């Protein structure tokens, strides 16, 4: 699995097409504390589907740790039901994650891997593995870059 992070920056918009050419899956992230970021995701969905119509899309709300309790739920600017309704309309799966706590990160990547293996279009290419080992490597540290 190759992962490219284009950061959604407008100045790299033209170059982004190079990265998602031939992509089987795309994680489009937005900040749960900033509604404008979710609106920007809709642009990237359109851009992606225009160029890679068979690419599976995974919508990823970030910073769930900043909106997940009663005392901090006022920080949420992106409504969960709005994202799931939009996800349904484009056949995307929706995850709310936290880089800080690791909440839902494994579930997101597990879903991508399973969807890839189970997609019959990938089996035609004879590139999917016969089995998939999604066990966490306990020997690695849990830091962001290790």
C-alpha positions as CSV (number, residue, x, y, z in Angstrom):
1,X,0.0,0.0,0.0
2,X,1.5,3.3,-1.0
3,X,0.3,6.4,0.9
4,X,0.7,9.9,-0.5
5,X,-0.2,13.0,1.6
6,X,-1.0,16.0,-0.6
7,X,-2.3,18.0,2.3
8,X,-5.1,19.4,0.2
9,X,-3.1,22.6,-0.4
10,X,-4.3,24.7,-3.3
11,X,-0.8,25.4,-4.5
12,X,-0.3,21.7,-5.1
13,X,-3.7,21.2,-6.7
14,X,-2.4,20.7,-10.3
15,X,0.3,18.2,-9.0
16,X,-2.2,16.2,-7.0
17,X,-3.4,14.5,-10.1
18,X,-0.1,12.8,-10.4
19,X,-0.5,11.3,-7.0
20,X,-4.0,9.9,-7.3
21,X,-3.7,8.6,-10.9
22,X,-4.6,4.9,-10.7
23,X,-5.5,5.1,-7.0
24,X,-7.8,2.4,-5.7
25,X,-8.6,4.4,-2.5
26,X,-8.4,7.9,-1.2
27,X,-8.7,9.2,2.4
28,X,-10.0,12.8,2.3
29,X,-9.5,14.4,5.7
30,X,-11.3,17.4,7.2
31,X,-11.0,19.1,10.6
32,X,-14.1,18.5,12.8
33,X,-13.5,21.9,14.4
34,X,-13.5,23.8,11.1
35,X,-16.5,23.6,8.7
36,X,-14.6,25.2,5.8
37,X,-12.3,22.1,5.7
38,X,-15.3,19.9,5.1
39,X,-16.5,22.1,2.3
40,X,-13.1,21.9,0.8
41,X,-13.3,18.0,0.9
42,X,-16.3,18.2,-1.4
43,X,-14.1,19.9,-4.0
44,X,-11.5,17.1,-3.7
45,X,-14.2,14.4,-4.0
46,X,-15.4,16.0,-7.3
47,X,-11.8,16.4,-8.5
48,X,-11.0,12.8,-7.6
49,X,-14.1,11.2,-9.1
50,X,-13.6,13.2,-12.3
51,X,-10.2,11.6,-12.8
52,X,-10.5,8.2,-11.0
53,X,-14.2,7.2,-11.0
54,X,-13.5,3.7,-9.5
55,X,-11.5,5.0,-6.6
56,X,-13.1,4.3,-3.2
57,X,-13.4,7.3,-1.0
58,X,-13.0,7.4,2.8
59,X,-14.0,10.6,4.5
60,X,-12.0,11.2,7.6
61,X,-13.0,13.7,10.3
62,X,-9.9,14.5,12.3
63,X,-9.4,15.8,15.8
64,X,-12.3,13.8,17.3
65,X,-10.5,14.1,20.6
66,X,-11.4,17.8,20.6
67,X,-15.1,17.3,20.2
68,X,-15.9,13.9,21.9
69,X,-17.0,14.9,25.4
70,X,-19.9,16.9,26.8
71,X,-17.6,19.7,27.8
72,X,-15.9,20.1,24.5
73,X,-18.6,19.2,22.0
74,X,-19.2,22.9,21.4
75,X,-15.9,22.8,19.4
76,X,-17.6,20.6,16.8
77,X,-18.3,22.6,13.6
78,X,-18.9,19.7,11.3
79,X,-22.2,17.8,11.9
80,X,-21.7,14.0,12.0
81,X,-25.1,13.4,10.2
82,X,-24.2,15.9,7.5
83,X,-21.0,13.9,6.8
84,X,-22.6,10.5,6.8
85,X,-25.4,11.8,4.5
86,X,-22.8,13.1,2.2
87,X,-20.8,9.9,2.4
88,X,-23.9,7.9,1.5
89,X,-24.5,10.1,-1.5
90,X,-21.0,9.4,-2.9
91,X,-20.7,5.8,-1.6
92,X,-18.0,6.7,0.8
93,X,-17.3,5.4,4.3
94,X,-17.0,7.9,7.1
95,X,-14.6,7.8,10.0
96,X,-13.9,10.2,12.8
97,X,-10.3,9.9,14.0
98,X,-7.7,11.3,16.3
99,X,-4.0,11.5,15.5
100,X,-3.4,12.4,19.1
101,X,-5.1,9.3,20.7
102,X,-5.1,7.0,17.7
103,X,-8.9,6.7,17.9
104,X,-10.3,4.9,14.8
105,X,-7.0,5.0,12.8
106,X,-6.6,1.2,12.7
107,X,-10.2,0.8,11.8
108,X,-9.8,3.2,8.9
109,X,-6.8,1.4,7.4
110,X,-8.3,-2.0,8.1
111,X,-11.4,-1.0,6.2
112,X,-9.4,0.2,3.2
113,X,-7.3,-3.0,3.1
114,X,-10.4,-5.3,3.4
115,X,-12.3,-3.4,0.8
116,X,-9.3,-3.7,-1.6
117,X,-9.0,-7.4,-1.1
118,X,-12.7,-8.0,-1.5
119,X,-13.1,-5.8,-4.6
120,X,-13.5,-8.2,-7.6
121,X,-11.9,-5.7,-9.9
122,X,-8.6,-6.1,-8.0
123,X,-8.9,-9.9,-8.2
124,X,-9.1,-9.7,-12.0
125,X,-5.6,-8.2,-12.0
126,X,-4.4,-11.1,-9.8
127,X,-2.7,-8.7,-7.4
128,X,-4.7,-9.2,-4.3
129,X,-3.2,-11.5,-1.6
130,X,-4.9,-14.7,-0.7
131,X,-4.9,-13.7,3.0
132,X,-4.5,-10.4,4.8
133,X,-2.6,-10.1,8.1
134,X,-3.8,-6.9,9.9
135,X,-2.1,-7.7,13.3
136,X,-0.3,-4.7,14.9
137,X,3.5,-5.0,15.0
138,X,4.1,-4.9,18.8
139,X,7.8,-4.4,18.4
140,X,7.5,-0.9,16.9
141,X,7.2,2.2,19.0
142,X,3.9,4.1,18.9
143,X,5.4,7.5,18.0
144,X,4.1,9.3,14.9
145,X,7.3,8.8,12.8
146,X,8.8,5.6,14.0
